[in-house]
């Protein structure tokens, strides 16, 4: 592969510390590089050096002649007075940009809901971010440098961006460097990982999953990292291998080595023990939303929502911005009363919420961290052991020196971790996390997830971080068209629903019925008597989460479907399921072929482009129909 750019013996330092010392590295055609490391270790600085925006104190950066580099910084440089149209396509005539398939794809994927003639100054932060990203992606740069591109993007937008970057160049062309804490995105897009730490940049083959294994082996062989950190990595790897097998199929590392490392590693969560502890703390009743409706100024936000939270339930909530996620959380926390229906709470319920804002810490801005934690409980129970607040802070990545730091001098990530610790020290039994990944690097996300694994209570998570949702929750729901729907297929099903491609008439799968966790006439007691482990199971043959909620809660299924299949029927269903797997694999190849032909096609030949687009749409429709049928068959076989 041809060399595109590189750094030789680069040295850079700021007044208080050295960031890089004699770093040498290169970027070649076909590289898709993800940068990981602790906040403040120099990831953004490295991007600025390689892109030519920052001159190193020593060494040099070389680039191939006529190389073009596109950069997405964490803060945009858009002119508030410009319109969205001018910001993205400049002064180009409509026919010029509209005839470009890549530009049309970018506009449809990022700004289809943003006013074309709206001024930049009138946009929200999320809309500005998408316009800045669209402005970059409509170009034809050889190399893209993306600094936190998933910020302000929802799950749908992140999935689109990943798909776009995977098909933007052919396999051996172009290059991508991306800084992000979104681990699903890293695994989906990157073929190389650079870890920035201790003044160096260390390369690893593969995405996030491969990086975890190789880093663990490095730490074990070098014996330089403390035992608790190695255990964290083993736990993370165990979940990657057991809970998401599709992720570890792509990176090229030794599966045998991974299996050996996690042979004696327990599951991330002891679901039975946690459910038992949650029952003791909460009793049988947690929060029940019954026939809830919420209306603001004649606008219906939620309609006909029935949701019964069980002790120890771990649930992720999905939905576009404005769908009603915050309204749903406010109903659960008691901050909002419904317009119709009723909310019933258990007598022992104590709800706490980790909000997106850090305003809770403002009143203690001048206090030292040690003083703040000293006002709380002297001990915290986790995994049957007592931990002091100082030990808990250490588990969340604080050093002993940082205990004497005033709260106002903490970084965004440190303030976020302190905010979570203060909530946990209050020992709530229902915890709501609203976008908890803000300002956290991948190491701190792993530490937070490990802490949540041992937390015995009901957990509700709202996040655009797909990896986090799949890691810490056992089931997912979505708010679509003002209704709450259970997602048996997890995030994949949500994306299909958002695309409007799951058609109940064509597939036989009733996507509109799963609006409640419990249909009328079913037993609430029976619903609460099952643990999270009984609610969720993973299929090794598909990216869909084929788990269903308990039998008494399986909405949208007829009585005939909940009956066990007979021998002949079961064999026929298994045979059809295998056939669908083969068809889906074939369709994936066909879709990849169409994408390749689209990339090579003459962009001025509208007839050919239309034909290819229709062919791709037909493959997509057939894929969605088969996936929906796959879900139905899986549910029938599990019944």
ChimeraX attribute file (.defattr): number of C-alpha atoms within 10 A of each C-alpha:
attribute: neighborCount
match mode: 1-to-1
recipient: residues
	/A:1	10
	/A:2	11
	/A:3	12
	/A:4	21
	/A:5	20
	/A:6	18
	/A:7	21
	/A:8	15
	/A:9	15
	/A:10	22
	/A:11	21
	/A:12	21
	/A:13	14
	/A:14	8
	/A:15	5
	/A:16	6
	/A:17	9
	/A:18	14
	/A:19	20
	/A:20	25
	/A:21	18
	/A:22	15
	/A:23	19
	/A:24	17
	/A:25	15
	/A:26	15
	/A:27	22
	/A:28	18
	/A:29	20
	/A:30	20
	/A:31	21
	/A:32	25
	/A:33	25
	/A:34	29
	/A:35	26
	/A:36	27
	/A:37	21
	/A:38	18
	/A:39	20
	/A:40	13
	/A:41	19
	/A:42	22
	/A:43	24
	/A:44	19
	/A:45	17
	/A:46	22
	/A:47	22
	/A:48	18
	/A:49	17
	/A:50	24
	/A:51	21
	/A:52	14
	/A:53	11
	/A:54	13
	/A:55	16
	/A:56	21
	/A:57	13
	/A:58	16
	/A:59	16
	/A:60	17
	/A:61	20
	/A:62	13
	/A:63	18
	/A:64	11
	/A:65	8
	/A:66	7
	/A:67	11
	/A:68	15
	/A:69	18
	/A:70	18
	/A:71	20
	/A:72	21
	/A:73	18
	/A:74	14
	/A:75	11
	/A:76	12
	/A:77	10
	/A:78	18
	/A:79	13
	/A:80	14
	/A:81	13
	/A:82	16
	/A:83	19
	/A:84	28
	/A:85	19
	/A:86	17
	/A:87	20
	/A:88	25
	/A:89	18
	/A:90	13
	/A:91	9
	/A:92	12
	/A:93	9
	/A:94	10
	/A:95	8
	/A:96	9
	/A:97	16
	/A:98	14
	/A:99	14
	/A:100	15
	/A:101	19
	/A:102	20
	/A:103	19
	/A:104	14
	/A:105	15
	/A:106	22
	/A:107	22
	/A:108	13
	/A:109	19
	/A:110	22
	/A:111	18
	/A:112	11
	/A:113	10
	/A:114	15
	/A:115	14
	/A:116	15
	/A:117	11
	/A:118	14
	/A:119	17
	/A:120	22
	/A:121	15
	/A:122	12
	/A:123	16
	/A:124	10
	/A:125	13
	/A:126	14
	/A:127	20
	/A:128	23
	/A:129	24
	/A:130	23
	/A:131	25
	/A:132	22
	/A:133	23
	/A:134	23
	/A:135	23
	/A:136	19
	/A:137	24
	/A:138	19
	/A:139	15
	/A:140	15
	/A:141	15
	/A:142	17
	/A:143	25
	/A:144	22
	/A:145	23
	/A:146	22
	/A:147	21
	/A:148	17
	/A:149	22
	/A:150	24
	/A:151	19
	/A:152	18
	/A:153	21
	/A:154	19
	/A:155	20
	/A:156	22
	/A:157	18
	/A:158	23
	/A:159	19
	/A:160	19
	/A:161	21
	/A:162	19
	/A:163	14
	/A:164	17
	/A:165	17
	/A:166	15
	/A:167	14
	/A:168	17
	/A:169	18
	/A:170	13
	/A:171	13
	/A:172	12
	/A:173	15
	/A:174	20
	/A:175	23
	/A:176	24
	/A:177	23
	/A:178	27
	/A:179	22
	/A:180	22
	/A:181	28
	/A:182	23
	/A:183	19
	/A:184	21
	/A:185	23
	/A:186	25
	/A:187	24
	/A:188	17
	/A:189	23
	/A:190	24
	/A:191	22
	/A:192	22
	/A:193	26
	/A:194	23
	/A:195	19
	/A:196	22
	/A:197	18
	/A:198	15
	/A:199	18
	/A:200	19
	/A:201	23
	/A:202	16
	/A:203	16
	/A:204	20
	/A:205	18
	/A:206	26
	/A:207	28
	/A:208	30
	/A:209	25
	/A:210	27
	/A:211	23
	/A:212	19
	/A:213	23
	/A:214	19
	/A:215	16
	/A:216	22
	/A:217	17
	/A:218	13
	/A:219	17
	/A:220	14
	/A:221	10
	/A:222	9
	/A:223	11
	/A:224	9
	/A:225	13
	/A:226	10
	/A:227	11
	/A:228	10
	/A:229	16
	/A:230	17
	/A:231	13
	/A:232	18
	/A:233	21
	/A:234	22
	/A:235	20
	/A:236	22
	/A:237	25
	/A:238	23
	/A:239	19
	/A:240	19
	/A:241	18
	/A:242	16
	/A:243	19
	/A:244	20
	/A:245	17
	/A:246	15
	/A:247	18
	/A:248	21
	/A:249	13
	/A:250	15
	/A:251	20
	/A:252	13
	/A:253	17
	/A:254	11
	/A:255	14
	/A:256	8
	/A:257	13
	/A:258	21
	/A:259	15
	/A:260	10
	/A:261	17
	/A:262	18
	/A:263	10
	/A:264	10
	/A:265	15
	/A:266	12
	/A:267	15
	/A:268	22
	/A:269	18
	/A:270	15
	/A:271	20
	/A:272	15
	/A:273	15
	/A:274	23
	/A:275	23
	/A:276	17
	/A:277	17
	/A:278	22
	/A:279	22
	/A:280	13
	/A:281	18
	/A:282	24
	/A:283	16
	/A:284	18
	/A:285	20
	/A:286	26
	/A:287	24
	/A:288	20
	/A:289	22
	/A:290	17
	/A:291	17
	/A:292	22
	/A:293	21
	/A:294	23
	/A:295	13
	/A:296	9
	/A:297	5
	/A:298	7
	/A:299	8
	/A:300	14
	/A:301	20
	/A:302	26
	/A:303	19
	/A:304	18
	/A:305	22
	/A:306	24
	/A:307	22
	/A:308	20
	/A:309	24
	/A:310	28
	/A:311	31
	/A:312	29
	/A:313	26
	/A:314	21
	/A:315	22
	/A:316	25
	/A:317	25
	/A:318	30
	/A:319	23
	/A:320	17
	/A:321	12
	/A:322	10
	/A:323	18
	/A:324	23
	/A:325	22
	/A:326	14
	/A:327	18
	/A:328	22
	/A:329	20
	/A:330	16
	/A:331	20
	/A:332	24
	/A:333	20
	/A:334	15
	/A:335	9
	/A:336	13
	/A:337	17
	/A:338	19
	/A:339	14
	/A:340	15
	/A:341	16
	/A:342	16
	/A:343	19
	/A:344	14
	/A:345	17
	/A:346	13
	/A:347	11
	/A:348	14
	/A:349	18
	/A:350	17
	/A:351	19
	/A:352	17
	/A:353	18
	/A:354	20
	/A:355	17
	/A:356	13
	/A:357	12
	/A:358	13
	/A:359	11
	/A:360	11
	/A:361	18
	/A:362	11
	/A:363	10
	/A:364	15
	/A:365	16
	/A:366	14
	/A:367	16
	/A:368	19
	/A:369	23
	/A:370	18
	/A:371	15
	/A:372	18
	/A:373	19
	/A:374	13
	/A:375	9
	/A:376	14
	/A:377	13
	/A:378	13
	/A:379	15
	/A:380	18
	/A:381	13
	/A:382	15
	/A:383	14
	/A:384	8
	/A:385	8
	/A:386	13
	/A:387	16
	/A:388	16
	/A:389	20
	/A:390	19
	/A:391	16
	/A:392	20
	/A:393	23
	/A:394	14
	/A:395	18
	/A:396	22
	/A:397	17
	/A:398	17
	/A:399	13
	/A:400	13
	/A:401	7
	/A:402	18
	/A:403	18
	/A:404	13
	/A:405	16
	/A:406	17
	/A:407	24
	/A:408	17
	/A:409	13
	/A:410	16
	/A:411	13
	/A:412	15
	/A:413	18
	/A:414	21
	/A:415	19
	/A:416	22
	/A:417	24
	/A:418	23
	/A:419	18
	/A:420	18
	/A:421	19
	/A:422	19
	/A:423	17
	/A:424	19
	/A:425	18
	/A:426	13
	/A:427	19
	/A:428	21
	/A:429	24
	/A:430	26
	/A:431	24
	/A:432	24
	/A:433	19
	/A:434	21
	/A:435	15
	/A:436	22
	/A:437	22
	/A:438	17
	/A:439	16
	/A:440	20
	/A:441	18
	/A:442	18
	/A:443	18
	/A:444	22
	/A:445	21
	/A:446	20
	/A:447	19
	/A:448	21
	/A:449	17
	/A:450	21
	/A:451	17
	/A:452	19
	/A:453	20
	/A:454	18
	/A:455	23
	/A:456	30
	/A:457	26
	/A:458	26
	/A:459	24
	/A:460	24
	/A:461	24
	/A:462	21
	/A:463	21
	/A:464	26
	/A:465	23
	/A:466	21
	/A:467	17
	/A:468	21
	/A:469	23
	/A:470	19
	/A:471	18
	/A:472	21
	/A:473	20
	/A:474	22
	/A:475	26
	/A:476	25
	/A:477	22
	/A:478	26
	/A:479	23
	/A:480	20
	/A:481	14
	/A:482	19
	/A:483	23
	/A:484	28
	/A:485	26
	/A:486	27
	/A:487	27
	/A:488	23
	/A:489	23
	/A:490	24
	/A:491	26
	/A:492	16
	/A:493	25
	/A:494	25
	/A:495	20
	/A:496	16
	/A:497	17
	/A:498	15
	/A:499	10
	/A:500	10
	/A:501	17
	/A:502	25
	/A:503	17
	/A:504	15
	/A:505	10
	/A:506	11
	/A:507	19
	/A:508	13
	/A:509	20
	/A:510	17
	/A:511	20
	/A:512	15
	/A:513	17
	/A:514	21
	/A:515	25
	/A:516	24
	/A:517	21
	/A:518	21
	/A:519	18
	/A:520	11
	/A:521	7
	/A:522	13
	/A:523	13
	/A:524	18
	/A:525	12
	/A:526	12
	/A:527	20
	/A:528	20
	/A:529	16
	/A:530	18
	/A:531	20
	/A:532	25
	/A:533	14
	/A:534	15
	/A:535	16
	/A:536	17
	/A:537	16
	/A:538	16
	/A:539	14
	/A:540	14
	/A:541	11
	/A:542	16
	/A:543	17
	/A:544	19
	/A:545	25
	/A:546	23
	/A:547	22
	/A:548	23
	/A:549	21
	/A:550	21
	/A:551	16
	/A:552	18
	/A:553	20
	/A:554	21
	/A:555	23
	/A:556	16
	/A:557	17
	/A:558	10
	/A:559	7
	/A:560	9
	/A:561	15
	/A:562	16
	/A:563	12
	/A:564	13
	/A:565	17
	/A:566	9
	/A:567	9
	/A:568	9
	/A:569	12
	/A:570	15
	/A:571	13
	/A:572	13
	/A:573	19
	/A:574	15
	/A:575	11
	/A:576	15
	/A:577	22
	/A:578	14
	/A:579	12
	/A:580	17
	/A:581	16
	/A:582	11
	/A:583	15
	/A:584	19
	/A:585	11
	/A:586	12
	/A:587	17
	/A:588	14
	/A:589	12
	/A:590	15
	/A:591	18
	/A:592	13
	/A:593	13
	/A:594	17
	/A:595	17
	/A:596	15
	/A:597	13
	/A:598	19
	/A:599	16
	/A:600	10
	/A:601	15
	/A:602	13
	/A:603	15
	/A:604	11
	/A:605	10
	/A:606	14
	/A:607	10
	/A:608	14
	/A:609	17
	/A:610	12
	/A:611	11
	/A:612	17
	/A:613	15
	/A:614	12
	/A:615	14
	/A:616	20
	/A:617	13
	/A:618	12
	/A:619	18
	/A:620	16
	/A:621	14
	/A:622	17
	/A:623	22
	/A:624	20
	/A:625	20
	/A:626	20
	/A:627	23
	/A:628	25
	/A:629	20
	/A:630	24
	/A:631	22
	/A:632	21
	/A:633	20
	/A:634	18
	/A:635	18
	/A:636	18
	/A:637	19
	/A:638	16
	/A:639	14
